[in-house]
Amino acid sequence: MIQDKERNVAEQVIRLHDGKSYSLLQEISMPPQEADDDGHITEDMYLDMCRDLDSVMGELISIMLIDCLVRKDSKLSLWKVKYSKSDDEVFWAVGFDRESLKVNDILVQW
């Protein structure tokens, strides 16, 4: 199951994809393992993703927990999210370190 603190972190990550919160997203995320890590999201990539999400899906309406996959050192929380411009639900997976609660993985599928 997911604790309130973990729920808050995951929901915050989803809400931070508004195009205004790159620095805060960096604060709650684990730093890349290597300087040239392909999984690292740059500010330009973040802004592009936010613009795409907003233009296609619109504003965030609701966030609902589906389930949480527990791993040895991390958790992967699974969410369905609704936006104003679409009847389709968006799948979010937010992974984080169990000790530090730093985000280490984000997947969005719409």
C-alpha positions as CSV (number, residue, x, y, z in Angstrom):
1,M,0.0,0.0,0.0
2,I,1.0,3.6,-0.3
3,Q,1.6,5.9,2.7
4,D,0.2,9.5,2.8
5,K,3.7,11.0,2.4
6,E,4.3,8.8,-0.7
7,R,0.9,9.7,-2.1
8,N,1.7,13.4,-1.7
9,V,5.0,13.0,-3.5
10,A,3.5,11.2,-6.4
11,E,0.5,13.6,-6.7
12,Q,2.9,16.5,-6.5
13,V,4.9,15.1,-9.4
14,I,1.8,14.9,-11.5
15,R,0.7,18.4,-10.6
16,L,4.2,19.8,-11.3
17,H,3.8,19.1,-15.0
18,D,2.3,22.5,-15.5
19,G,5.2,24.1,-17.3
20,K,6.0,26.3,-14.3
21,S,7.8,24.0,-11.9
22,Y,11.0,22.5,-13.3
23,S,13.2,23.6,-10.4
24,L,10.8,22.1,-7.8
25,L,10.6,18.9,-9.9
26,Q,14.4,18.8,-9.8
27,E,14.4,19.2,-6.0
28,I,12.1,16.2,-5.4
29,S,13.9,14.0,-7.9
30,M,17.0,11.9,-7.5
31,P,20.0,13.3,-9.4
32,P,21.1,11.3,-12.5
33,Q,23.6,8.5,-11.8
34,E,25.9,9.9,-14.5
35,A,26.3,13.4,-15.9
36,D,25.2,12.3,-19.4
37,D,22.4,10.0,-18.3
38,D,19.9,9.6,-21.1
39,G,17.0,9.4,-18.6
40,H,17.7,12.9,-17.3
41,I,15.0,15.4,-18.3
42,T,16.3,18.8,-19.3
43,E,14.3,22.0,-18.8
44,D,13.5,22.2,-22.5
45,M,12.3,18.6,-22.5
46,Y,10.1,19.3,-19.5
47,L,8.6,22.4,-21.1
48,D,7.9,20.5,-24.4
49,M,6.3,17.7,-22.5
50,C,4.1,20.1,-20.5
51,R,3.1,22.0,-23.7
52,D,2.1,18.7,-25.4
53,L,0.2,17.5,-22.4
54,D,-1.7,20.8,-22.1
55,S,-2.5,21.2,-25.8
56,V,-3.8,17.6,-26.2
57,M,-5.3,16.9,-22.7
58,G,-5.9,20.3,-21.1
59,E,-6.0,21.1,-17.4
60,L,-5.7,18.5,-14.7
61,I,-9.2,17.6,-13.3
62,S,-8.6,14.5,-11.1
63,I,-5.9,12.1,-9.9
64,M,-6.8,8.6,-8.7
65,L,-4.4,5.9,-7.3
66,I,-4.6,2.6,-9.1
67,D,-2.1,0.6,-7.1
68,C,1.5,0.6,-5.9
69,L,4.2,-1.9,-6.8
70,V,6.6,-2.5,-3.9
71,R,10.2,-3.3,-4.7
72,K,13.1,-3.8,-2.3
73,D,14.4,-0.2,-2.4
74,S,11.6,1.6,-4.2
75,K,7.9,1.9,-5.0
76,L,6.2,2.4,-8.3
77,S,2.8,4.1,-7.8
78,L,0.3,3.8,-10.7
79,W,-2.3,6.5,-11.3
80,K,-5.1,7.4,-13.6
81,V,-5.5,11.0,-14.3
82,K,-8.3,13.0,-16.0
83,Y,-7.8,16.2,-18.0
84,S,-10.3,18.9,-19.2
85,K,-9.9,18.4,-23.0
86,S,-10.3,14.6,-23.2
87,D,-12.6,11.8,-22.0
88,D,-9.6,9.5,-22.1
89,E,-7.8,8.7,-18.9
90,V,-4.1,9.2,-18.7
91,F,-1.8,6.6,-17.1
92,W,1.0,7.9,-14.9
93,A,3.6,5.8,-13.1
94,V,5.7,7.6,-10.5
95,G,8.6,5.7,-9.0
96,F,10.5,6.8,-5.9
97,D,13.2,5.7,-3.4
98,R,11.6,4.2,-0.3
99,E,14.0,5.9,2.1
100,S,14.5,9.4,0.7
101,L,11.2,9.6,-1.2
102,K,13.1,11.1,-4.1
103,V,11.5,10.5,-7.5
104,N,13.5,8.1,-9.7
105,D,11.1,7.3,-12.5
106,I,8.2,8.9,-14.3
107,L,6.1,7.4,-17.2
108,V,3.1,9.1,-18.8
109,Q,0.9,7.4,-21.4
110,W,-2.0,8.9,-23.1
